[in-house]
Amino acid sequence: MFREDDAVLLGVFGELDAFTGPELCAVVTGCLAQRPARLVMDVSGVSFCDASGLTALLKAREGAVRAGACFVLTGVQPVLLRILAITHLDAGFGLRPPHGSTPHTGPAAA
């Protein structure tokens, strides 16, 4: 974790589950005590996530909102993105394109 301007940046690595989820929540609480405008959580190092891990991510987002901070989830790898999409939480974390838009998937056809 480190602070950059008005944001707290938090890196999350390894498994996010029933054992590590509560620890993440405690760290997030400490981050939010610094009263940042943004909490940026880099989950690029997450190798596994279960329901308890999803709960921890939701609690982190809810805590940020209650604290008046913008919550940003970044570095979402395919393993976590798939779980978020299956549970329809991708939209809640701003990871799904807005309704009616088409995501860019490659070069435009000529």
C-alpha positions in Angstrom: 0.0 0.0 0.0 1.2 3.5 -0.7 -0.3 6.9 -1.1 0.0 9.0 -4.3 -1.5 12.5 -4.3 -5.2 12.0 -3.3 -5.2 8.2 -3.8 -4.3 5.2 -1.8 -3.0 2.4 -4.0 -3.4 -1.1 -2.6 -1.9 -4.2 -4.3 -3.6 -7.6 -3.7 -1.7 -10.8 -4.4 -2.3 -14.5 -4.1 -5.5 -16.2 -3.0 -8.6 -14.1 -2.0 -10.7 -16.5 0.1 -12.1 -17.1 3.6 -8.7 -16.8 5.2 -7.4 -13.7 3.4 -10.7 -11.8 2.9 -11.0 -10.6 6.5 -7.3 -9.5 6.4 -8.0 -7.5 3.2 -11.0 -5.8 4.9 -8.8 -4.8 7.8 -6.2 -3.3 5.4 -8.9 -1.5 3.5 -10.3 0.0 6.7 -6.8 1.3 7.5 -6.4 2.7 4.0 -9.8 4.5 4.3 -8.7 6.0 7.7 -6.3 8.1 5.7 -9.4 9.7 4.0 -8.3 9.4 0.4 -10.4 10.7 -2.5 -9.7 7.4 -4.3 -8.9 3.9 -3.2 -7.3 2.0 -6.1 -7.1 -1.7 -5.6 -4.7 -3.5 -8.0 -5.8 -7.1 -8.2 -3.4 -8.2 -11.0 -1.7 -10.6 -8.6 -4.9 -12.4 -7.5 -4.6 -16.1 -8.5 -7.8 -17.4 -6.9 -11.0 -15.9 -5.6 -13.9 -17.6 -3.9 -17.2 -16.3 -2.5 -15.5 -15.0 0.6 -13.1 -13.1 -1.6 -15.9 -11.6 -3.6 -17.5 -10.5 -0.3 -14.2 -8.8 0.7 -14.2 -6.9 -2.6 -17.8 -5.8 -2.1 -17.1 -4.7 1.4 -14.1 -2.7 0.2 -16.2 -1.0 -2.4 -19.0 -0.3 0.1 -16.5 1.0 2.7 -15.0 3.4 0.1 -18.4 4.7 -0.9 -19.4 5.2 2.8 -16.1 7.1 3.3 -16.8 9.3 0.3 -13.9 7.8 -1.8 -14.0 6.6 -5.3 -13.3 2.9 -5.6 -11.3 1.7 -8.5 -10.5 -2.0 -9.2 -7.6 -2.4 -11.7 -5.5 -5.1 -13.1 -8.4 -7.6 -13.2 -7.0 -10.8 -14.7 -9.2 -13.3 -16.7 -9.6 -15.7 -13.7 -11.2 -12.9 -11.6 -13.0 -11.2 -14.5 -14.8 -14.5 -15.3 -16.0 -14.9 -11.7 -17.1 -11.3 -11.6 -19.0 -11.7 -14.9 -20.7 -15.0 -13.9 -21.9 -13.3 -10.7 -22.9 -10.1 -12.5 -20.6 -8.1 -10.2 -18.5 -6.9 -13.2 -21.0 -4.0 -13.8 -21.0 -3.0 -10.1 -17.2 -2.6 -10.3 -17.4 -0.7 -13.6 -15.8 -3.5 -15.6 -18.7 -4.1 -18.1 -19.2 -1.7 -21.0 -22.2 0.6 -20.6 -25.5 -0.9 -21.9 -25.8 -0.4 -25.7 -22.1 0.1 -26.3 -19.9 -2.3 -28.2 -16.5 -3.1 -26.6 -13.5 -2.6 -28.9 -12.1 -6.0 -29.7 -9.6 -5.3 -32.3 -8.7 -3.2 -35.4 -11.5 -1.7 -37.3 -12.4 -3.5 -40.6 -11.3 -1.7 -43.7 
